[in-house]
Amino acid sequence: MTAERVAGIRARLQSALDPTSVNVRDDSALHAGHPGARDGAGHFAVEIESPLFAGLNRIRRHQLVYAAVADMIPNEIHALSINAKAPGER
C-alpha cells in the first residue's frame, strides 16, 4: 500500500505541476504511533522542481502541491513535508 501511495502522490504531482524532477519519500515509519499513522494515513516528504513555481513565494508553491494531492488528504496522507523549487534555484 505504501508504494501505491508514493506512486499516487508522484502521479498527481507530475500531472498537475509538470515537474522537471520529483522525489516522494514515505516517512511513515518514523511516526509510528502518531494519531494519523494509527488511522492508516501516512507521512510523506516531497522534493519537487517545476517551472510553474518561478516567481511564486513558498506559500503559493505549497498550495499548488497540496491542491495536486487534495483527494488523498486526510485518508491517505496525514502529513506532507514539501521542498518546492523552480529550476535553477538552490
C-alpha positions in Angstrom: 0.0 0.0 0.0 2.8 2.4 0.8 4.4 2.0 -2.7 0.9 2.7 -4.2 0.6 5.9 -2.2 4.0 7.1 -3.2 3.2 6.3 -6.8 -0.2 8.1 -6.5 1.4 11.2 -5.0 4.1 11.2 -7.7 1.5 10.8 -10.5 -0.7 13.6 -9.2 2.3 16.0 -8.9 3.5 15.1 -12.4 0.1 15.6 -13.9 -0.7 18.9 -12.1 2.7 20.6 -12.0 4.8 19.2 -14.9 7.9 19.0 -12.7 11.5 18.7 -14.1 12.1 16.5 -11.0 10.1 15.0 -8.3 11.0 12.7 -5.4 8.5 11.3 -2.9 9.6 9.6 0.3 7.5 7.7 2.7 8.4 8.8 6.3 5.5 6.9 7.9 7.8 4.5 9.8 9.3 7.5 11.6 5.9 8.4 13.0 4.6 5.0 14.2 2.0 5.5 16.9 1.2 9.1 15.8 -2.6 9.6 15.6 -2.5 10.0 11.8 -0.4 6.8 11.4 -2.8 4.9 13.7 -5.6 5.8 11.4 -3.8 4.5 8.3 -2.7 7.8 6.8 1.0 8.3 6.1 3.7 10.9 6.5 5.5 11.8 3.3 8.2 14.2 2.1 8.2 15.7 -1.4 11.1 17.4 -3.2 9.8 18.9 -6.4 11.2 21.3 -9.0 8.8 22.8 -11.5 8.9 25.8 -13.9 5.4 26.6 -12.5 7.0 27.7 -9.2 9.0 30.5 -10.8 8.1 33.8 -9.3 5.9 32.3 -6.6 6.5 32.5 -2.9 6.8 29.4 -0.7 3.2 29.6 0.5 1.8 29.6 -3.0 4.1 26.8 -4.1 2.9 24.7 -1.2 -0.7 25.5 -2.0 -0.2 24.1 -5.5 1.4 20.9 -4.2 -1.5 20.4 -1.7 -4.1 21.1 -4.4 -2.5 18.4 -6.5 -2.9 15.7 -3.8 -6.0 17.1 -2.1 -8.1 14.0 -2.8 -5.6 11.9 -0.8 -5.8 14.1 2.4 -6.6 13.1 5.1 -7.4 9.4 4.4 -4.1 8.5 2.7 -1.8 11.5 3.6 -1.7 12.7 7.2 1.4 14.9 6.9 3.4 16.2 3.9 6.8 17.9 4.1 7.4 20.0 0.9 10.5 21.4 -0.6 9.3 23.1 -3.8 11.7 25.0 -6.1 11.8 26.5 -9.6 14.5 25.3 -12.0 17.9 26.8 -11.1 17.1 27.6 -7.5 19.1 26.1 -4.7 
